[in-house]
Amino acid sequence: MGQAPSQPGPPGTKFKVIGAGMCRTGTKSLNEALSILLGGPVHDSGVQSLGGSLHQVNNWLEIMKHAPYAKTLAQKKYIEYLLADLTDGYVATVDCPAVTLTPELMALYPDAVVIATTRDTESWWRSMEFVNGMMSNWYIAFVIMWVPKVGVYGRWRDLFRHMTLWRYGDELIVKETLAKHEDHLRGVVPKDRLFWYNVSEGWEPLCKILGVPVPDRPFPHNNSRKEAASTYRELILAGVVSWLFMLSVMSLLVWTLWGKLPGRELTGVVRSAYKEMKYSNTSSR
């Protein structure tokens, strides 16, 4: 929530960073920081899977549908193919659902470093619980179902539950998920390739990880609770407008078809004949 989709760069753009931090750990801030430091677009999987091109949206749904059940080499290569297609032209990935696929991205990009944004569990959970309260309610998927691209959110949410159950044993992101995710990273990422980073520390630790100079500009801080709430309100408004439009279209269609029904035409003929007969009787008097 809170950022616009990015466009991929030229095919073959060097992919350098797997952003493996759980959502609400500063992933949107890392997104912008990496884009500045690496000079290329970052694939924010949360944004691209719901607001990117239709190709990106469909590919992410396909990945989430099959990844938890990929057992054979062919099935795993299919997931790898889809990830390669989605990330071509980008310098990095961040956010969910990509963070649940860190091992798959590592196999695809063996030279990329893994940067896991992290934060204090209590503050993370307050932020995560706030977003969960908005995006996990019963009505959001229904309200926005007619909004282009984000209308697939209901299906996205169901598939992501299978992803978190597969990786962490939880159908939803809960307070314990952060620790489970970070333990998972320690288990699958070699120590010399895994870097922990807190966005509150600013440029210097991140630049040291990447081996680049510190830029002469403020460090970005994006997607605060206020910004997330604003995005949520915009989604609800777009959903209400889309429902009003669809209801208007359906009403017009029903009205048009009703007027063309044979019974309606017959009623019109009878009404006209009655008027003519009534006029004739009046005239004869």
N, C-alpha and C positions, 0 to 999 in steps of 0.2 A: 504494500500500500504506500502511496505517496510519491511515486516517481513515474515518469512517462517511459514507454518502451524505447530501447535504443536500437539503432539500425546497425547491422553488421558492416564491418569494413571490407576491404578487398579479400577475395578468397585466398586462403593460404596465410592470412595474418598470423603472426607468431603467438600462440597461446602460452601464457606464462604462469598464471596463478589459479589455483583451485581454492576458491573461498569456501571454507568448510565450517564456518561458524553458524550455529543455530540461529534461526530468525529471531529478531528483537535483541540481537547482541551488537547492533551497530552495522548491520550488513549494508544498509542503504548509504551510510557514510563511507564505508569501505568501497562501495561501488564507485562513488564519485572520486574518491582519493586514488583508486587504482587507475581510473580513466585518465586522471591528470598525470600521474607518475609514469604510466606505461604508454600514454599517447594513443589510446585506442578505445573502442567501445567495450563495455563489460556486459555480459549476459546475465541479467538479474532474472533468475528462473521464475521467481514469484510473479514478477511483472510480465515477463515475456509469455508465460504459460497461460495468462488470462487476458493480456492486453496487447500481445505482439501480433504478428501476422497470423492469418488463419493457418498457414503452414506450421508455424511454431506452436500455436495452440493445439492443433491436432497431433503434432509429434509428441508434445509433452503428455497429452492424454494417453497416447499409445504407449509411451515409456512407462507411465504409472500403472497402466493396465497389465503390462507383461513383466516388468522388472521383478516383482516379488516371487514370480513363478518360473523365472528363467533358470533352468537346470542344465540343459544340454549346451554343448559348445555353440551350436547353431543359434539357439535362443539367446545366449549371451552375446554373440556377435551381432545379432539383430539390435539389441539394446545399444551396443557400442556404435553401430552404424547410425542409429537415430541421434545419439549424443554427438557424434562427429558432425552430422548434418546441422544440428542446432547450434553448435559452438563454432563452426567455421566462420571466420571473419571477426572473431572476438578475442580479446587478450586475457579474459578471465571470466569465471562464473561466481555468483554469490546466491545466497538465500535458498529457501525451500521451493521446489523439491530437490534441487540439484545437490544440496548438502547431504541428503540421504544416499546419494550415489557417488560418494567420494572414492571408494575403491574402483568403481567402473571408470571414473574420470581419470584416476591415476594410471590405469592400464592403457587408457587412450592417449594420455599425455605424460609419458614417463619422465620428461624433463621439467615439468611444471612443479613449482613449490606449492605446499599446502598451508594456507594461512587461516587459522581458526580464530575468529573474533570471539571474545568471551567477556563475561561480566559476573558480578556478584549474583549468586543464585536468587536471593530475596528480591533484589531490584529487577532482575530479569523476569522473575515470575509475576511481579506486579504489572510490568509492561505487557507480558505475554497474556496474562489473565484479562487485561483490559481489551486487547485485540480479540481474544477468544470470545469475550462477551458480546462483541459486535458480530463477528464472522461465523460463530457457531450457533447462533440462534435459529429457531425453526423456520422463520419467515424470509430470511435474506435471499436464499436461493430462489424462492418463489417470486419475490418482488422483482428481481433483476433478470428473470429468465428470458425476457424479450430483448434485453440490451445486447447489442452486437458483441461477440466474443466473450465478454464476462458472463454472459448468460449461461455458459457451461459450468459455472461455479458449483452448482449442485453436484454435477458429475465429478468435477475436480476434487471436491471435498470428500466424496465417498472413496475415490481412488487413493487420495492421500492418506486416508485412514488405513488402507491396506499397506501403504508404504511404511507408516510409523509402526504398525503392528509387526511388520516383517523385520524392521531394523531394531526396534526398541521394546517390542512386546506391549505397546500401548496403542489403542485405537485413536487416541487424541494426544496432542501435546499437553503433558501434565507437568507438575513441578519437578518431578524426578527425571523428566526427559532430557534436560540439559546435561545432567551428570552422566546419564546413559549414553548420550551422543558423544560426549567428550571421552568417555571410556572406550567407546567404539573406535574413535579416531586414534587413540593411543595404541589400540590393538592392531590396526590395519595400516597405519602410516609409519614408515621408518622414522626414527628420531631425528635423523639429519635432514629430513624433508618436511617435518612438521614444525610450524611456528605459531605460537600463541600470541595474540595481540588484543589489546584493549583500546578502543578508539578514543577513550578519554586521554590517552597518552600523546595524542597528536601525531605529527609527521615523523619525528626522529626514529622511533623504533621501527615503523613501517619502511622508511627509506633505508634503514640499515639492513633489514631483511632482503630488500630488493636490490640493494647496492646502487642506489641512485641518490643524487643530491636533494637536499630539502628545498622545496619550492618556496618562493617569496610570496606567499599568500596564506590566508587563514585556512585552517583545516576545516573541511565541510562537516556539518552536523545536520543530518537529514532524518525525516520520518519520526519526529517527536510524537507524543501521544496526541497533541493538538492537531498535527498534520494528519495523523491516521484517522482521527475523528472527523476531520474535514473531508477526507477522501470517502469515508463511509457515508457521510451525509450526501455527498455528490452522487454516489452509487444509488442510494435510496431515491433521490430526486429523479435520476435518470430512469430508474425502474418504474416509478409512478407515471412519469411522462410516457414511457413505452407502453405501459398497460392502458393508459387513456387512448393512445393512438390505436392500439390493437383493438380495443373495444369499439372505437369509432369505425374502424374498417369493417369489423364483423357486423356491426349494426347496419352499416350502409349495404353490405352484401346481403344480409337477411331481408332488408327492406326492398332491395332490387329484385331478389328472387321471389319474394312474396307477391310483388306486383305482376310477375310473369306467370304465376301459377294458373292453370286452366280454370280452376274454380273461381279465381279472382276475375278473370276475363268474363266468365259467364255471369257473374254477379253484376259486372258493369253493363252487360247487354240487357239484363233484366231491368236494371235501374233505368236505363235509357228508354226502354219500351214502356215502362210504367209512367215516366214523365211525359212521353208522347201521348199515351192514352189519356192521362189526366188533362193534358192540354186540349185534346180533341173534345172531351166531355165538356170542358169549360166553354169552348168555342161554340158548340152546338146549342148551348143555352142562350 
